[in-house]
Amino acid sequence: AAQLEGSKGFTKDLCARANIPTAGYLRVSSLQAAGTALDTTFGLPVVIKADGLAAGKGVTIAFTKDDARAALADLFSVPGAEVVIEEFLDGEEASLFVLTDGTALLPFGSAQDHKRVGDGDTGPNTGGMGAYSPARVLTPELEALAIDTIVRPTVDTLREEGTPFSGVLYAGLMLTPHGPKLIEYNARFGDPECQVLMTRLEGDLLEVMLAVAQGRLADLPAPAFSPEPALTVVMAAAGYPGTPKAGGSIENIAAAEAAGATVFQAGTKMDGDRLVAAGGRVLAVTARGATVAQAQAAAYRAVDAIAFPDGFCRRDIGWREVERERG
């Protein structure tokens, strides 16, 4: 059942069987079939996705036929590749987290990720350049609708088909004028969404995880989260999401944490007594505040305290919600 994340085609076919709202799609296994589908079935923009795992970078939103064909040629340059072509959905994205033991469901917060590498949502897709939680655009009413029409049918169908799913379901949603639609699933908390969820969680994570593993989730109360929003800014190595520059020195993390942030280390290693970059997304600098704007300010104060000359970050994480707060 972890194919929910490992194969976009698997998930799209499940949506078709269970009548789960999602973008229209076709699965193709050759460049010729993809070209035919592009010419006869889809308008522009169109979404081109590698079927398998691609570290958050196997998605292209093509605004011209030439861009779409280039993306398809790139994906099919790998022998045995499969590709999913989808209609473009218009709306705002939000991430909904639900724990399940295969039968019971426990909503576990929401977040909004920022996938594109540049400010203003420009540039190529990444694994995520920052996030905030909760995503208030996913109102309680929309969350309930997404659980009833998307998550619950997913869990029920997998159980009924003999492949029950137990663990974290991270539903990437598009909030369309026609209601929430599923973009994709992750079978884990995700990065950088996990950082903002854990920063807000006030209960015992181990107790909840154990209940999931032992099939006792229905016995637990709703999890307790701080009402304060949390925001995380990813500091990435130069070159990301292409080939990141490795070995750049990182200093002053203690100063950043003294400023009230938590600095999660991802792509780091020790080189002697020096902390250096060893990956694409290197640090996730996370803070809370009374508002998203205050959490954003606190996170960027901590970012600015860190000395990482070979690093970069987006400077506008949380911008949609900050604008909404300003009214």
C-alpha positions in Angstrom: 0.0 0.0 0.0 3.0 2.3 0.2 2.7 2.5 -3.6 0.4 5.4 -2.7 3.6 7.4 -2.7 5.8 5.1 -4.7 3.6 5.1 -7.9 1.5 8.0 -9.0 -0.2 5.7 -11.5 -1.2 3.3 -8.6 -2.8 6.2 -6.7 -4.6 7.6 -9.8 -6.0 4.2 -10.6 -7.2 3.8 -6.9 -8.9 7.2 -7.2 -10.7 6.0 -10.3 -11.9 2.8 -8.6 -13.0 4.6 -5.4 -14.5 7.7 -7.1 -12.0 10.0 -5.3 -11.9 13.5 -6.7 -8.6 14.1 -8.5 -7.3 15.6 -11.8 -8.1 13.8 -15.0 -5.1 11.7 -16.1 -3.6 9.1 -18.4 -0.8 6.6 -17.7 1.7 6.2 -20.6 4.7 4.0 -21.1 6.2 5.3 -24.3 7.1 8.7 -25.8 4.9 8.0 -28.8 1.8 7.3 -26.6 2.6 10.4 -24.5 2.8 12.6 -27.6 -0.5 11.3 -28.8 -2.2 12.0 -25.5 -0.7 15.5 -25.4 -2.1 16.3 -28.8 -5.6 14.7 -28.4 -6.6 14.7 -24.7 -5.0 17.5 -22.7 -5.1 21.3 -23.0 -2.5 23.7 -21.5 -1.1 24.0 -19.0 -0.5 20.3 -18.5 1.2 18.4 -15.7 3.9 15.8 -16.5 4.9 13.5 -13.6 7.4 10.6 -13.3 5.4 7.6 -12.1 7.9 6.7 -9.4 9.8 8.5 -6.6 11.7 11.6 -7.7 12.6 13.4 -4.5 9.9 16.0 -5.2 11.5 17.0 -8.5 9.7 14.7 -11.0 6.9 17.1 -11.8 6.7 19.6 -14.6 3.9 22.1 -15.1 4.2 22.8 -18.9 2.6 25.9 -20.3 3.6 25.2 -23.9 3.5 22.0 -26.0 7.3 22.4 -26.5 7.9 22.4 -22.7 5.6 19.4 -22.3 7.4 17.5 -25.1 10.8 18.4 -23.6 9.7 17.1 -20.1 8.4 13.9 -21.7 11.6 13.3 -23.6 13.6 13.8 -20.5 11.5 11.3 -18.5 11.5 8.7 -21.2 15.3 8.9 -21.6 15.3 6.4 -18.7 14.6 2.8 -19.9 11.3 1.4 -18.6 10.0 4.8 -17.5 6.3 5.3 -16.9 4.7 8.7 -16.9 1.4 10.2 -15.7 0.0 13.1 -17.6 -2.6 15.1 -15.7 -4.9 18.0 -16.3 -3.8 21.2 -14.6 -5.9 22.0 -11.5 -6.4 25.7 -10.5 -6.5 26.7 -6.9 -4.4 26.9 -3.7 -2.6 23.9 -2.4 -2.7 22.6 1.2 -1.4 19.5 2.9 -3.6 17.4 5.2 -2.1 14.8 7.6 -4.1 11.8 8.8 -2.9 8.8 10.8 -4.6 5.5 10.3 -4.2 2.0 11.6 -5.9 0.6 8.5 -9.4 1.2 9.9 -9.6 4.2 12.2 -8.6 7.7 11.1 -7.0 10.5 13.3 -6.6 13.9 11.7 -3.1 15.2 12.5 -2.8 18.8 11.4 -2.3 20.7 8.2 0.5 22.7 6.5 1.2 24.6 3.3 4.5 23.8 1.5 6.4 26.0 -1.0 7.7 23.7 -3.7 9.3 26.0 -6.2 12.9 27.1 -5.6 12.5 30.8 -6.0 10.6 33.7 -4.4 7.1 34.3 -5.7 6.8 30.6 -6.6 9.2 30.8 -9.5 11.7 28.3 -10.9 11.8 24.5 -10.8 10.0 22.2 -8.3 12.0 21.0 -5.3 11.3 18.7 -2.4 10.1 21.8 -0.5 11.7 25.1 0.4 9.6 25.9 3.5 6.2 25.4 5.1 3.9 26.7 7.8 1.2 25.1 9.9 -1.7 25.2 10.2 -2.9 25.9 6.7 -5.9 28.0 7.6 -7.1 28.0 4.0 -8.0 24.4 4.7 -11.0 25.3 6.9 -12.5 22.8 9.3 -15.3 22.3 6.7 -12.9 21.7 3.8 -10.9 19.3 6.0 -13.9 17.3 6.9 -14.9 17.2 3.2 -11.4 16.0 2.2 -11.4 13.3 4.8 -14.9 12.1 3.8 -14.3 12.2 0.0 -10.6 11.5 -0.3 -8.8 10.0 2.8 -11.5 7.7 4.1 -12.3 6.1 0.7 -8.6 5.5 0.3 -8.2 3.7 3.6 -11.4 1.7 3.2 -10.6 0.7 -0.4 -7.1 -0.5 0.4 -8.4 -2.5 3.4 -11.2 -4.0 1.4 -8.8 -5.0 -1.4 -6.6 -6.8 1.0 -3.7 -4.3 1.2 -4.5 -2.2 4.3 -2.4 0.9 4.9 -1.1 1.7 8.4 0.8 4.9 9.1 0.8 8.5 8.0 -1.2 9.6 5.0 -0.1 13.0 3.8 -2.7 14.2 1.3 -1.5 16.9 -1.0 -4.7 18.8 -1.9 -5.7 21.4 -4.4 -8.6 23.5 -3.1 -10.5 24.0 -6.3 -13.8 25.9 -6.9 -15.4 22.4 -6.9 -13.9 21.3 -3.6 -10.7 19.6 -2.5 -9.1 17.3 -5.1 -6.2 15.0 -4.4 -2.9 15.9 -6.1 -0.8 13.1 -4.6 -0.1 11.1 -1.4 3.0 10.8 0.7 3.2 7.8 3.0 5.1 9.8 5.7 5.1 13.2 7.4 7.2 14.8 4.7 9.9 17.4 4.8 9.6 20.3 5.6 6.0 19.8 6.8 7.1 17.4 9.6 9.2 20.2 11.2 6.2 22.6 11.6 3.9 19.8 12.8 6.3 18.6 15.4 7.0 22.1 16.6 3.3 22.5 17.3 2.6 19.1 18.7 2.0 19.1 22.4 1.1 15.5 23.1 3.2 12.3 23.1 4.1 11.3 19.6 5.3 7.9 20.7 1.9 7.0 22.2 0.1 7.9 19.0 2.6 6.0 16.8 2.3 2.9 19.0 -1.5 3.0 18.8 -1.2 3.1 15.0 1.1 0.1 15.0 -1.1 -1.9 17.4 -4.4 -1.1 15.8 -5.7 1.0 18.8 -6.1 4.4 17.1 -9.8 4.5 17.7 -9.1 4.6 21.5 -7.1 7.9 21.3 -8.4 11.4 21.7 -7.7 14.1 19.1 -4.0 15.2 19.3 -3.1 18.4 21.0 -1.5 21.1 18.9 -0.4 24.6 20.0 -2.7 27.3 18.6 0.5 29.2 17.6 1.5 28.7 14.0 4.9 27.4 13.1 7.0 28.3 10.1 10.1 26.7 8.7 12.6 28.0 6.2 14.8 25.6 4.3 18.4 26.6 3.8 19.7 24.8 0.7 23.1 24.4 -0.9 24.0 26.4 -4.0 23.0 24.5 -7.1 19.9 22.9 -5.6 17.6 21.5 -7.0 20.3 20.6 -9.5 23.7 19.4 -8.3 24.2 21.0 -4.8 27.6 22.3 -3.8 28.9 20.1 -1.0 31.3 20.9 1.8 30.3 24.5 2.5 30.9 25.5 6.2 27.9 26.2 8.5 28.4 28.2 11.7 26.3 29.9 14.4 23.5 27.4 14.7 23.6 27.9 18.5 23.0 31.6 18.0 20.0 30.9 15.8 18.5 28.6 18.4 19.3 31.1 21.1 17.1 33.5 19.1 14.1 31.1 19.7 14.2 28.8 16.7 14.8 25.1 16.3 17.3 24.2 13.6 16.7 20.8 12.1 19.7 19.4 10.3 19.2 17.3 7.2 22.0 17.5 4.7 24.9 18.1 7.1 28.0 16.2 8.3 31.0 16.8 10.4 34.3 17.3 8.6 36.8 17.1 11.5 35.4 19.8 13.9 33.6 21.7 11.1 29.9 21.3 10.3 29.5 21.3 6.5 26.8 20.9 3.9 26.3 17.3 2.6 23.1 17.5 0.7 20.7 19.7 -1.3 18.3 20.8 1.5 20.7 21.4 4.4 18.9 23.0 7.3 15.2 23.7 8.2 15.1 26.7 10.5 11.8 26.6 12.4 10.0 29.0 14.8 6.6 29.7 16.3 4.7 32.9 16.8 1.4 34.4 17.7 0.7 34.9 14.0 2.2 33.5 10.8 3.9 36.9 10.3 5.5 36.7 13.7 6.6 33.1 13.2 8.0 34.1 9.8 9.9 37.0 11.3 11.4 34.8 14.1 12.4 32.1 11.5 14.2 34.6 9.3 16.0 36.2 12.3 17.4 32.8 13.0 18.3 32.2 9.3 20.2 35.5 9.3 22.1 34.5 12.4 23.5 31.4 10.6 26.7 31.7 8.6 26.3 29.5 5.6 28.0 31.3 2.6 27.3 28.6 0.2 23.6 28.4 1.2 20.5 30.2 0.0 16.8 30.3 1.0 13.5 31.7 -0.2 12.7 35.0 1.6 8.9 34.7 1.3 7.9 31.5 3.0 4.3 31.9 4.3 3.6 34.9 2.1 0.0 33.9 1.2 -1.1 33.6 4.8 0.9 36.7 5.9 -1.1 38.6 3.2 -4.3 37.2 4.5 -3.5 38.2 8.0 -2.9 41.7 6.9 -6.4 41.7 5.4 
